[in-house]
Amino acid sequence: MTSESMSNFQPGPGPEVSEPSPTVGSCRPGHVEKGSHIAIIGAGVGGLALAHGLTSAGHPVTVFERDPGPDGREQGYRISLNAMGVAALRELLPEPRFAALSDVDVAGVGEEFAFATAGMRPLLRLRADAGARTVRRAALRRHLSRGIPIRWGGHVAGIDEDPSGVTLRLAGGDTVRAAMVVGADGAGSSVREALRSTGAAVPEVVDMGIISIGGHVDRTGGWDEALPLNLAGGVQYFGPAGWSLFVSFCEREDRTPTVLWGLSRRAGDGGAGEPGAAMALRGWHPALRRLVAGTAPPDLIAPISIRSSRLPRRSAADRPTMSAHGRITLLGDAAHLMPPQRGLGGNSALEDARVLTGALAAGGPIVDAVAAFEREMLGRARRAVEQSEESAQMFHFRNPVAVAARSTVLRGAGLAARIRAGRR
């Protein structure tokens, strides 16, 4: 296999639903000119936001997605958009589409985030960024899908890059020519692994050694009274023996209110697949015990392993882009998977889309645009990964000295915030 031929994609059935790919625009070697077709692999939030931005910048796009449709698999319940993520969407989306984000907002979840003990004593309250919002994840995906050419069920079997463009080979036997390919295909990115097979310096996915299980119950009026801290927003409860419980009011896709929870612990300390045993430990508030114990088996979310990534550091001797000709790059979890504890993953993907759109819209040689994007993206993402991993570790302290220090630091930060607020 040459450095320009990447064929280690897993083949699958051809697309069940297809839309015609845009005609490839004129493309001279080394450039992606306005009107040149760009292929995006993956119809997640980041890839779809990028598709809107590139379309507005004058680039026809086609999104290739393995899922059979926008509701082909579970998308999770919510995504918290911070100021960076909201600003990126504002820049990438047409104004009417951005304004219509209110249709996918989650109602009644509060605007704060708090840390608290297992006994529901608050340690620190944090206000959300100005303009931040919480949205239903699956609804956001459907919202961003509208108006974008997507080949649902479109499995890409291979990619061939050359100085003038990229050829996609689909599992059904078709080929598609594009000026550029963006891998936005998530944590298990085939595009990333195809690049790796050529010797490219790409991120490596690593296991954090943390297991999480979740669930949800109907939000009846009694839960508002039983979980008073959650009326202001999501709460991270630090439990005994290294357990940590996140609780938030939320909405299902049919907009019925729900209480969402996620229980996690280091894998070496005992499996998180046994929530009943965890909540039987001394120290948990009865309301939190009742929340987890009262979750019906069909409403449990299967245990998952929390993963992160190690991002490559480039030297002056390395080629300036991941791919040989700068016509293949990565975005979102494909480029920088991180633990969810800081809520930075989806927001980072949206910022990736904004930065890449701007770099390509500026014109000039593609290798320069992609090199500038990857430099900024990897530097920003490295900080986000480090912050997310620090939080993931801090949430699961078991050593009594570390637990006490954590509580002292958080209480001190809360006191300082209250003093500052009182001086205003």
C-alpha positions as a Markdown table, in Angstrom:
| # | Residue | x | y | z |
|---|---|---|---|---|
| 1 | Met | 0.0 | 0.0 | 0.0 |
| 2 | Thr | 1.4 | 3.4 | -1.0 |
| 3 | Ser | 1.2 | 6.5 | 1.2 |
| 4 | Glu | -1.5 | 7.8 | -1.2 |
| 5 | Ser | -3.8 | 4.7 | -1.1 |
| 6 | Met | -5.8 | 4.0 | 2.1 |
| 7 | Ser | -7.9 | 0.9 | 1.8 |
| 8 | Asn | -8.4 | -0.4 | 5.3 |
| 9 | Phe | -12.0 | 0.7 | 5.7 |
| 10 | Gln | -14.5 | -2.0 | 6.8 |
| 11 | Pro | -16.8 | -2.6 | 3.8 |
| 12 | Gly | -20.6 | -2.8 | 4.3 |
| 13 | Pro | -23.8 | -2.7 | 2.4 |
| 14 | Gly | -24.2 | 0.1 | -0.1 |
| 15 | Pro | -26.3 | 3.2 | 0.8 |
| 16 | Glu | -30.0 | 2.7 | 1.2 |
| 17 | Val | -30.7 | 6.3 | 0.5 |
| 18 | Ser | -28.6 | 8.4 | -1.8 |
| 19 | Glu | -28.6 | 12.0 | -3.1 |
| 20 | Pro | -26.6 | 12.9 | -6.1 |
| 21 | Ser | -23.1 | 14.1 | -5.3 |
| 22 | Pro | -22.4 | 17.6 | -6.5 |
| 23 | Thr | -20.3 | 18.0 | -9.7 |
| 24 | Val | -16.7 | 18.3 | -8.9 |
| 25 | Gly | -15.6 | 22.0 | -9.3 |
| 26 | Ser | -12.4 | 23.0 | -11.1 |
| 27 | Cys | -9.4 | 22.2 | -9.0 |
| 28 | Arg | -5.8 | 22.9 | -9.8 |
| 29 | Pro | -3.1 | 20.9 | -8.0 |
| 30 | Gly | -2.5 | 22.2 | -4.5 |
| 31 | His | -5.7 | 24.3 | -4.3 |
| 32 | Val | -9.3 | 24.0 | -3.3 |
| 33 | Glu | -11.1 | 26.6 | -5.3 |
| 34 | Lys | -14.5 | 28.0 | -4.7 |
| 35 | Gly | -17.0 | 25.5 | -6.1 |
| 36 | Ser | -14.8 | 22.5 | -5.5 |
| 37 | His | -16.6 | 19.5 | -4.0 |
| 38 | Ile | -15.7 | 18.5 | -0.4 |
| 39 | Ala | -16.7 | 15.2 | 1.0 |
| 40 | Ile | -17.4 | 14.9 | 4.8 |
| 41 | Ile | -17.3 | 11.4 | 6.3 |
| 42 | Gly | -19.7 | 11.4 | 9.3 |
| 43 | Ala | -23.0 | 13.1 | 10.0 |
| 44 | Gly | -22.5 | 14.0 | 13.6 |
| 45 | Val | -22.8 | 17.5 | 15.0 |
| 46 | Gly | -19.4 | 18.6 | 13.9 |
| 47 | Gly | -19.6 | 17.2 | 10.3 |
| 48 | Leu | -23.0 | 18.7 | 9.7 |
| 49 | Ala | -22.0 | 22.1 | 11.1 |
| 50 | Leu | -19.0 | 22.0 | 8.8 |
| 51 | Ala | -21.3 | 21.2 | 5.8 |
| 52 | His | -23.3 | 24.3 | 6.5 |
| 53 | Gly | -20.3 | 26.5 | 6.8 |
| 54 | Leu | -18.7 | 25.2 | 3.6 |
| 55 | Thr | -21.9 | 25.5 | 1.7 |
| 56 | Ser | -22.2 | 29.1 | 2.7 |
| 57 | Ala | -18.6 | 29.6 | 1.6 |
| 58 | Gly | -19.4 | 28.3 | -1.9 |
| 59 | His | -18.2 | 24.7 | -1.7 |
| 60 | Pro | -20.6 | 21.9 | -2.7 |
| 61 | Val | -20.5 | 19.2 | -0.1 |
| 62 | Thr | -21.7 | 15.6 | 0.3 |
| 63 | Val | -21.8 | 13.9 | 3.7 |
| 64 | Phe | -21.3 | 10.2 | 3.9 |
| 65 | Glu | -22.8 | 8.5 | 6.9 |
| 66 | Arg | -22.9 | 4.8 | 7.9 |
| 67 | Asp | -26.1 | 5.2 | 9.9 |
| 68 | Pro | -29.2 | 4.3 | 7.8 |
| 69 | Gly | -30.8 | 7.6 | 8.8 |
| 70 | Pro | -30.7 | 10.4 | 11.3 |
| 71 | Asp | -32.4 | 8.2 | 13.9 |
| 72 | Gly | -30.5 | 5.1 | 13.0 |
| 73 | Arg | -28.8 | 4.8 | 16.5 |
| 74 | Glu | -29.0 | 6.3 | 19.9 |
| 75 | Gln | -27.6 | 9.8 | 20.1 |
| 76 | Gly | -27.7 | 10.4 | 23.8 |
| 77 | Tyr | -30.1 | 12.8 | 25.5 |
| 78 | Arg | -28.5 | 16.2 | 25.6 |
| 79 | Ile | -25.5 | 18.3 | 24.7 |
| 80 | Ser | -24.5 | 21.4 | 26.5 |
| 81 | Leu | -23.3 | 24.1 | 24.2 |
| 82 | Asn | -21.0 | 26.6 | 25.8 |
| 83 | Ala | -20.2 | 30.1 | 24.5 |
| 84 | Met | -17.6 | 28.8 | 22.0 |
| 85 | Gly | -20.0 | 26.2 | 20.6 |
| 86 | Val | -22.9 | 28.6 | 20.3 |
| 87 | Ala | -20.6 | 31.2 | 18.6 |
| 88 | Ala | -19.4 | 28.6 | 16.1 |
| 89 | Leu | -22.9 | 27.6 | 15.2 |
| 90 | Arg | -23.9 | 31.3 | 14.8 |
| 91 | Glu | -21.1 | 31.8 | 12.3 |
| 92 | Leu | -21.6 | 28.5 | 10.4 |
| 93 | Leu | -25.4 | 28.4 | 10.1 |
| 94 | Pro | -27.7 | 30.6 | 8.0 |
| 95 | Glu | -29.5 | 33.0 | 10.3 |
| 96 | Pro | -32.9 | 31.4 | 10.1 |
| 97 | Arg | -31.4 | 28.0 | 10.9 |
| 98 | Phe | -29.5 | 29.4 | 13.9 |
| 99 | Ala | -32.6 | 31.2 | 15.2 |
| 100 | Ala | -34.6 | 27.9 | 14.9 |
| 101 | Leu | -32.2 | 26.2 | 17.4 |
| 102 | Ser | -34.8 | 27.2 | 20.0 |
| 103 | Asp | -36.9 | 24.3 | 18.6 |
| 104 | Val | -34.3 | 21.8 | 20.0 |
| 105 | Asp | -33.6 | 23.5 | 23.3 |
| 106 | Val | -34.2 | 21.5 | 26.5 |
| 107 | Ala | -36.6 | 23.3 | 28.8 |
| 108 | Gly | -36.3 | 23.6 | 32.5 |
| 109 | Val | -32.8 | 22.4 | 33.1 |
| 110 | Gly | -31.4 | 25.5 | 34.9 |
| 111 | Glu | -28.3 | 27.6 | 34.1 |
| 112 | Glu | -25.8 | 26.4 | 36.7 |
| 113 | Phe | -23.5 | 23.5 | 37.3 |
| 114 | Ala | -22.8 | 22.4 | 40.9 |
| 115 | Phe | -20.5 | 20.0 | 42.7 |
| 116 | Ala | -21.9 | 18.4 | 45.9 |
| 117 | Thr | -21.3 | 15.7 | 48.4 |
| 118 | Ala | -23.1 | 12.3 | 48.3 |
| 119 | Gly | -25.3 | 13.8 | 51.0 |
| 120 | Met | -26.4 | 16.6 | 48.7 |
| 121 | Arg | -24.4 | 19.3 | 50.4 |
| 122 | Pro | -23.3 | 21.9 | 47.8 |
| 123 | Leu | -19.5 | 22.5 | 47.4 |
| 124 | Leu | -19.4 | 24.9 | 44.5 |
| 125 | Arg | -21.9 | 26.4 | 42.1 |
| 126 | Leu | -20.9 | 27.7 | 38.6 |
| 127 | Arg | -22.9 | 29.8 | 36.3 |
| 128 | Ala | -23.1 | 28.8 | 32.7 |
| 129 | Asp | -21.4 | 30.9 | 30.0 |
| 130 | Ala | -23.4 | 33.9 | 28.7 |
| 131 | Gly | -25.4 | 32.6 | 25.8 |
| 132 | Ala | -24.8 | 28.9 | 26.6 |
| 133 | Arg | -27.7 | 26.5 | 26.0 |
| 134 | Thr | -28.6 | 22.8 | 26.4 |
| 135 | Val | -30.2 | 21.1 | 23.5 |
| 136 | Arg | -31.6 | 17.6 | 22.7 |
| 137 | Arg | -28.7 | 15.8 | 20.9 |
| 138 | Ala | -30.8 | 13.8 | 18.4 |
| 139 | Ala | -33.0 | 16.7 | 17.6 |
| 140 | Leu | -29.9 | 18.9 | 17.0 |
| 141 | Arg | -28.7 | 16.3 | 14.5 |
| 142 | Arg | -32.0 | 16.2 | 12.6 |
| 143 | His | -32.0 | 20.1 | 12.7 |
| 144 | Leu | -28.5 | 20.3 | 11.1 |
| 145 | Ser | -29.2 | 17.5 | 8.6 |
| 146 | Arg | -31.9 | 19.5 | 6.8 |
| 147 | Gly | -30.8 | 21.0 | 3.5 |
| 148 | Ile | -27.5 | 19.0 | 3.4 |
| 149 | Pro | -26.8 | 16.3 | 0.8 |
| 150 | Ile | -26.3 | 13.2 | 2.9 |
| 151 | Arg | -25.8 | 9.6 | 1.7 |
| 152 | Trp | -27.3 | 7.7 | 4.6 |
| 153 | Gly | -26.0 | 4.2 | 4.8 |
| 154 | Gly | -23.0 | 5.4 | 2.7 |
| 155 | His | -20.1 | 3.1 | 3.7 |
| 156 | Val | -16.7 | 4.3 | 2.4 |
| 157 | Ala | -14.5 | 1.3 | 1.6 |
| 158 | Gly | -11.3 | 3.2 | 0.7 |
| 159 | Ile | -9.7 | 6.5 | -0.1 |
| 160 | Asp | -7.0 | 7.4 | -2.6 |
| 161 | Glu | -5.3 | 10.8 | -2.4 |
| 162 | Asp | -3.3 | 12.5 | -5.1 |
| 163 | Pro | -2.0 | 16.0 | -5.6 |
| 164 | Ser | -5.2 | 17.1 | -7.4 |
| 165 | Gly | -7.9 | 15.5 | -5.1 |
| 166 | Val | -9.3 | 12.5 | -3.4 |
| 167 | Thr | -11.2 | 9.5 | -4.8 |
| 168 | Leu | -13.7 | 7.8 | -2.4 |
| 169 | Arg | -14.4 | 4.1 | -3.1 |
| 170 | Leu | -17.9 | 3.2 | -1.8 |
| 171 | Ala | -18.7 | -0.3 | -0.6 |
| 172 | Gly | -21.3 | -0.7 | -3.3 |
| 173 | Gly | -18.6 | -0.2 | -6.0 |
| 174 | Asp | -19.2 | 3.4 | -6.8 |
| 175 | Thr | -16.5 | 6.0 | -6.8 |
| 176 | Val | -16.8 | 9.7 | -5.9 |
| 177 | Arg | -14.2 | 12.3 | -6.7 |
| 178 | Ala | -13.7 | 15.2 | -4.3 |
| 179 | Ala | -11.2 | 18.1 | -3.9 |
| 180 | Met | -10.9 | 17.2 | -0.2 |
| 181 | Val | -12.1 | 14.8 | 2.5 |
| 182 | Val | -12.8 | 15.6 | 6.1 |
| 183 | Gly | -13.0 | 12.7 | 8.6 |
| 184 | Ala | -15.7 | 13.6 | 11.1 |
| 185 | Asp | -16.6 | 10.0 | 11.8 |
| 186 | Gly | -16.2 | 9.8 | 15.5 |
| 187 | Ala | -14.1 | 8.0 | 18.1 |
| 188 | Gly | -13.7 | 4.9 | 15.9 |
| 189 | Ser | -12.8 | 6.9 | 12.9 |
| 190 | Ser | -12.0 | 4.9 | 9.8 |
| 191 | Val | -10.4 | 7.9 | 8.2 |
| 192 | Arg | -8.0 | 8.4 | 11.1 |
| 193 | Glu | -7.0 | 4.7 | 10.9 |
| 194 | Ala | -6.6 | 4.9 | 7.2 |
| 195 | Leu | -4.2 | 7.8 | 7.6 |
| 196 | Arg | -2.3 | 5.9 | 10.3 |
| 197 | Ser | -1.7 | 3.1 | 7.8 |
| 198 | Thr | 0.3 | 5.5 | 5.7 |
| 199 | Gly | 2.6 | 6.5 | 8.5 |
| 200 | Ala | 0.8 | 9.7 | 9.3 |
| 201 | Ala | 1.1 | 11.2 | 12.8 |
| 202 | Val | -2.5 | 10.9 | 14.0 |
| 203 | Pro | -4.2 | 10.8 | 17.4 |
| 204 | Glu | -4.2 | 7.6 | 19.4 |
| 205 | Val | -7.3 | 6.6 | 21.3 |
| 206 | Val | -6.6 | 5.4 | 24.9 |
| 207 | Asp | -8.8 | 3.9 | 27.7 |
| 208 | Met | -9.1 | 6.1 | 30.8 |
| 209 | Gly | -9.9 | 3.1 | 33.0 |
| 210 | Ile | -13.3 | 4.6 | 34.0 |
| 211 | Ile | -16.6 | 2.8 | 33.6 |
| 212 | Ser | -20.0 | 4.6 | 33.5 |
| 213 | Ile | -23.6 | 3.4 | 33.5 |
| 214 | Gly | -26.6 | 5.6 | 33.3 |
| 215 | Gly | -30.4 | 5.8 | 33.2 |
| 216 | His | -33.4 | 8.0 | 33.4 |
| 217 | Val | -36.8 | 8.2 | 35.1 |
| 218 | Asp | -39.9 | 10.3 | 34.5 |
| 219 | Arg | -39.5 | 13.8 | 36.0 |
| 220 | Thr | -42.6 | 13.9 | 38.2 |
| 221 | Gly | -43.3 | 16.8 | 40.6 |
| 222 | Gly | -41.8 | 14.9 | 43.5 |
| 223 | Trp | -38.3 | 14.9 | 41.9 |
| 224 | Asp | -38.2 | 18.8 | 41.9 |
| 225 | Glu | -38.7 | 18.6 | 45.7 |
| 226 | Ala | -36.3 | 15.7 | 46.2 |
| 227 | Leu | -33.5 | 17.1 | 44.2 |
| 228 | Pro | -33.5 | 20.9 | 45.0 |
| 229 | Leu | -29.9 | 21.4 | 43.8 |
| 230 | Asn | -30.9 | 20.2 | 40.4 |
| 231 | Leu | -33.5 | 22.9 | 39.9 |
| 232 | Ala | -30.6 | 25.3 | 39.1 |
| 233 | Gly | -28.8 | 22.9 | 36.8 |
| 234 | Gly | -26.7 | 19.7 | 36.5 |
| 235 | Val | -25.0 | 18.4 | 39.7 |
| 236 | Gln | -21.9 | 16.2 | 40.1 |
| 237 | Tyr | -22.3 | 14.3 | 43.4 |
| 238 | Phe | -19.1 | 12.9 | 44.8 |
| 239 | Gly | -19.9 | 9.5 | 46.4 |
| 240 | Pro | -18.1 | 7.1 | 48.6 |
| 241 | Ala | -15.3 | 4.7 | 47.5 |
| 242 | Gly | -14.5 | 6.7 | 44.4 |
| 243 | Trp | -18.0 | 6.7 | 42.9 |
| 244 | Ser | -19.3 | 9.8 | 41.2 |
| 245 | Leu | -23.0 | 10.5 | 40.2 |
| 246 | Phe | -24.0 | 13.1 | 37.6 |
| 247 | Val | -27.7 | 14.1 | 37.8 |
| 248 | Ser | -29.6 | 16.5 | 35.5 |
| 249 | Phe | -33.1 | 17.3 | 34.6 |
| 250 | Cys | -33.6 | 16.7 | 30.9 |
| 251 | Glu | -36.2 | 15.9 | 28.1 |
| 252 | Arg | -36.7 | 12.9 | 26.0 |
| 253 | Glu | -37.1 | 13.2 | 22.2 |
| 254 | Asp | -40.9 | 13.4 | 22.6 |
| 255 | Arg | -40.2 | 16.3 | 25.0 |
| 256 | Thr | -41.5 | 14.5 | 28.1 |
| 257 | Pro | -39.4 | 15.7 | 31.1 |
| 258 | Thr | -37.0 | 13.2 | 32.6 |
| 259 | Val | -34.3 | 13.0 | 35.3 |
| 260 | Leu | -31.0 | 11.7 | 33.7 |
| 261 | Trp | -28.2 | 10.2 | 35.8 |
| 262 | Gly | -24.8 | 8.7 | 35.1 |
| 263 | Leu | -22.8 | 6.7 | 37.7 |
| 264 | Ser | -19.1 | 6.1 | 37.2 |
| 265 | Arg | -16.0 | 4.7 | 38.9 |
| 266 | Arg | -12.5 | 3.6 | 38.1 |
| 267 | Ala | -12.6 | 0.2 | 36.5 |
| 268 | Gly | -10.1 | -1.2 | 38.9 |
| 269 | Asp | -12.2 | -0.2 | 41.9 |
| 270 | Gly | -15.2 | -2.4 | 40.9 |
| 271 | Gly | -17.5 | -2.5 | 37.9 |
| 272 | Ala | -19.9 | 0.4 | 37.4 |
| 273 | Gly | -22.4 | -2.1 | 36.0 |
| 274 | Glu | -23.7 | -2.7 | 39.5 |
| 275 | Pro | -25.4 | 0.6 | 40.4 |
| 276 | Gly | -27.4 | -1.1 | 43.2 |
| 277 | Ala | -24.4 | -2.1 | 45.1 |
| 278 | Ala | -22.8 | 1.3 | 44.6 |
| 279 | Met | -25.8 | 3.2 | 45.9 |
| 280 | Ala | -26.0 | 0.8 | 49.0 |
| 281 | Leu | -22.8 | 2.3 | 50.3 |
| 282 | Arg | -23.0 | 4.5 | 53.3 |
| 283 | Gly | -23.2 | 8.2 | 52.6 |
| 284 | Trp | -25.6 | 8.6 | 49.7 |
| 285 | His | -28.6 | 10.7 | 50.2 |
| 286 | Pro | -31.9 | 8.7 | 50.2 |
| 287 | Ala | -33.2 | 10.7 | 47.2 |
| 288 | Leu | -30.1 | 9.7 | 45.1 |
| 289 | Arg | -30.5 | 6.1 | 46.1 |
| 290 | Arg | -34.2 | 6.2 | 45.1 |
| 291 | Leu | -33.3 | 7.7 | 41.8 |
| 292 | Val | -30.9 | 5.0 | 40.7 |
| 293 | Ala | -32.9 | 2.1 | 42.3 |
| 294 | Gly | -36.1 | 3.3 | 40.8 |
| 295 | Thr | -34.9 | 3.2 | 37.2 |
| 296 | Ala | -36.6 | 0.5 | 35.2 |
| 297 | Pro | -34.3 | -2.0 | 33.4 |
| 298 | Pro | -35.4 | -0.8 | 29.9 |
| 299 | Asp | -34.4 | 2.8 | 30.9 |
| 300 | Leu | -30.8 | 1.9 | 31.9 |
| 301 | Ile | -28.0 | 3.0 | 29.6 |
| 302 | Ala | -25.5 | 0.2 | 29.1 |
| 303 | Pro | -22.1 | 0.6 | 30.7 |
| 304 | Ile | -19.4 | 2.3 | 28.6 |
| 305 | Ser | -15.7 | 2.8 | 29.0 |
| 306 | Ile | -14.5 | 6.4 | 29.1 |
| 307 | Arg | -11.8 | 7.0 | 26.5 |
| 308 | Ser | -9.5 | 9.8 | 25.6 |
| 309 | Ser | -6.7 | 10.4 | 23.1 |
| 310 | Arg | -3.1 | 11.2 | 22.8 |
| 311 | Leu | -2.5 | 13.9 | 20.2 |
| 312 | Pro | 0.7 | 14.0 | 18.0 |
| 313 | Arg | 3.3 | 16.6 | 18.5 |
| 314 | Arg | 4.9 | 17.8 | 15.3 |
| 315 | Ser | 8.5 | 18.8 | 14.7 |
| 316 | Ala | 9.9 | 21.0 | 11.9 |
| 317 | Ala | 10.9 | 17.8 | 10.2 |
| 318 | Asp | 7.4 | 16.4 | 10.0 |
| 319 | Arg | 5.2 | 17.1 | 7.0 |
| 320 | Pro | 2.9 | 20.1 | 7.7 |
| 321 | Thr | -0.4 | 18.1 | 7.4 |
| 322 | Met | -1.7 | 14.7 | 8.5 |
| 323 | Ser | -2.1 | 13.5 | 4.9 |
| 324 | Ala | 0.6 | 13.6 | 2.2 |
| 325 | His | -1.1 | 16.3 | 0.1 |
| 326 | Gly | -3.2 | 18.1 | 2.7 |
| 327 | Arg | -6.4 | 16.9 | 1.2 |
| 328 | Ile | -7.5 | 14.7 | 4.0 |
| 329 | Thr | -8.0 | 15.9 | 7.6 |
| 330 | Leu | -9.9 | 15.1 | 10.8 |
| 331 | Leu | -12.4 | 16.9 | 12.9 |
| 332 | Gly | -14.1 | 16.4 | 16.3 |
| 333 | Asp | -13.8 | 13.0 | 18.1 |
| 334 | Ala | -11.9 | 11.6 | 15.1 |
| 335 | Ala | -9.2 | 14.1 | 15.9 |
| 336 | His | -9.4 | 14.6 | 19.6 |
| 337 | Leu | -11.5 | 12.2 | 21.6 |
| 338 | Met | -11.8 | 13.4 | 25.3 |
| 339 | Pro | -13.7 | 12.4 | 28.4 |
| 340 | Pro | -17.1 | 14.0 | 28.8 |
| 341 | Gln | -16.6 | 15.5 | 32.3 |
| 342 | Arg | -15.9 | 19.0 | 31.1 |
| 343 | Gly | -18.5 | 19.0 | 28.3 |
| 344 | Leu | -15.8 | 20.1 | 25.8 |
| 345 | Gly | -16.0 | 17.4 | 23.1 |
| 346 | Gly | -19.0 | 18.5 | 21.1 |
| 347 | Asn | -18.1 | 22.2 | 21.5 |
| 348 | Ser | -14.6 | 21.5 | 20.3 |
| 349 | Ala | -16.0 | 19.8 | 17.2 |
| 350 | Leu | -18.1 | 22.9 | 16.4 |
| 351 | Glu | -15.1 | 25.1 | 16.8 |
| 352 | Asp | -13.1 | 22.8 | 14.5 |
| 353 | Ala | -15.8 | 23.3 | 11.9 |
| 354 | Arg | -15.6 | 27.1 | 12.2 |
| 355 | Val | -11.9 | 27.2 | 12.0 |
| 356 | Leu | -11.6 | 24.9 | 9.0 |
| 357 | Thr | -14.3 | 26.7 | 7.1 |
| 358 | Gly | -12.5 | 30.0 | 7.7 |
| 359 | Ala | -9.1 | 28.5 | 6.6 |
| 360 | Leu | -10.5 | 27.1 | 3.4 |
| 361 | Ala | -12.6 | 30.3 | 2.6 |
| 362 | Ala | -9.4 | 32.4 | 2.8 |
| 363 | Gly | -8.1 | 30.8 | -0.4 |
| 364 | Gly | -4.5 | 29.9 | -1.2 |
| 365 | Pro | -2.8 | 26.5 | -1.3 |
| 366 | Ile | -4.7 | 23.8 | 0.4 |
| 367 | Val | -1.7 | 22.5 | 2.2 |
| 368 | Asp | -1.3 | 25.9 | 3.9 |
| 369 | Ala | -5.0 | 26.2 | 4.8 |
| 370 | Val | -5.1 | 22.6 | 6.3 |
| 371 | Ala | -1.8 | 23.1 | 8.0 |
| 372 | Ala | -3.0 | 26.2 | 9.7 |
| 373 | Phe | -6.2 | 24.5 | 10.7 |
| 374 | Glu | -4.5 | 21.4 | 12.1 |
| 375 | Arg | -2.0 | 23.6 | 14.0 |
| 376 | Glu | -4.7 | 25.5 | 15.7 |
| 377 | Met | -7.0 | 22.6 | 16.2 |
| 378 | Leu | -4.4 | 20.3 | 17.8 |
| 379 | Gly | -3.1 | 23.0 | 20.1 |
| 380 | Arg | -6.6 | 24.0 | 21.3 |
| 381 | Ala | -7.7 | 20.3 | 21.5 |
| 382 | Arg | -4.6 | 19.3 | 23.5 |
| 383 | Arg | -5.6 | 21.8 | 26.2 |
| 384 | Ala | -9.2 | 20.6 | 26.2 |
| 385 | Val | -8.1 | 16.9 | 26.4 |
| 386 | Glu | -5.9 | 17.7 | 29.4 |
| 387 | Gln | -8.6 | 19.6 | 31.2 |
| 388 | Ser | -11.1 | 16.9 | 30.6 |
| 389 | Glu | -8.8 | 14.2 | 31.8 |
| 390 | Glu | -8.0 | 16.2 | 34.9 |
| 391 | Ser | -11.7 | 16.5 | 35.7 |
| 392 | Ala | -12.3 | 12.8 | 35.0 |
| 393 | Gln | -9.6 | 11.9 | 37.5 |
| 394 | Met | -10.7 | 14.4 | 40.1 |
| 395 | Phe | -14.3 | 13.1 | 40.0 |
| 396 | His | -13.1 | 9.7 | 41.1 |
| 397 | Phe | -10.7 | 10.3 | 43.9 |
| 398 | Arg | -10.8 | 7.5 | 46.4 |
| 399 | Asn | -7.8 | 8.3 | 48.7 |
| 400 | Pro | -9.2 | 10.1 | 51.8 |
| 401 | Val | -6.6 | 12.8 | 51.7 |
| 402 | Ala | -7.3 | 13.5 | 48.1 |
| 403 | Val | -11.1 | 13.5 | 48.7 |
| 404 | Ala | -10.7 | 16.0 | 51.6 |
| 405 | Ala | -8.4 | 18.2 | 49.5 |
| 406 | Arg | -11.0 | 18.2 | 46.7 |
| 407 | Ser | -13.8 | 19.3 | 49.1 |
| 408 | Thr | -11.6 | 22.0 | 50.6 |
| 409 | Val | -10.6 | 23.5 | 47.3 |
| 410 | Leu | -14.2 | 23.4 | 45.9 |
| 411 | Arg | -15.6 | 25.0 | 49.1 |
| 412 | Gly | -12.9 | 27.6 | 49.0 |
| 413 | Ala | -13.7 | 28.5 | 45.4 |
| 414 | Gly | -17.4 | 28.7 | 46.2 |
| 415 | Leu | -16.7 | 31.0 | 49.1 |
| 416 | Ala | -14.5 | 33.3 | 47.0 |
| 417 | Ala | -17.1 | 33.5 | 44.3 |
| 418 | Arg | -19.8 | 34.5 | 46.8 |
| 419 | Ile | -17.5 | 37.2 | 48.3 |
| 420 | Arg | -16.8 | 38.6 | 44.8 |
| 421 | Ala | -20.5 | 38.6 | 44.0 |
| 422 | Gly | -21.2 | 40.5 | 47.3 |
| 423 | Arg | -18.8 | 43.2 | 46.3 |
| 424 | Arg | -20.5 | 44.0 | 43.1 |
